[in-house]
């Protein structure tokens, strides 16, 4: 899994997630690790599978919804992990923006998992809005540093990420 707009560790996280290889409680239990509970630590309502932690938990759903809304759409119904991480359904994005959208999706999954770990290991409950801003800040920082979009402006990133134009026209004076 490669997307050179974002750090490699995030590609590795996505790769592991798609193979069910992140340490959710049901997997730890399967490996014989003795846990007090195999319920999701975010909602305490469902067994924590990979799919649940990253996608179907209400906490994850709220974050995905905010991220999709930021990009002018809604999350697809019953999207699978691979739907979320493949940029599917967004083939009509202009220019090279599909790769940017994919980067946003990967970083979102990564931060949903990070929020979960903050809660478990540091007993620190990040608000979902804080996670969403963190995703926006980090993707902006990474994409402006790693792609040719050095001139991308923060306000444009926040308000209209789907119409960034091509990197070349980005540098040109308007008109
Ligand atoms: Zn949950």
Boltz pocket constraint, residues with backbone or C-beta under 6 A from the ligand:
constraints:
  - pocket:
      binder: B
      contacts: [[A, 40], [A, 41], [A, 42], [A, 43], [A, 44], [A, 45], [A, 46], [A, 52], [A, 53], [A, 56], [A, 57], [A, 58], [A, 59]]
      max_distance: 6.0
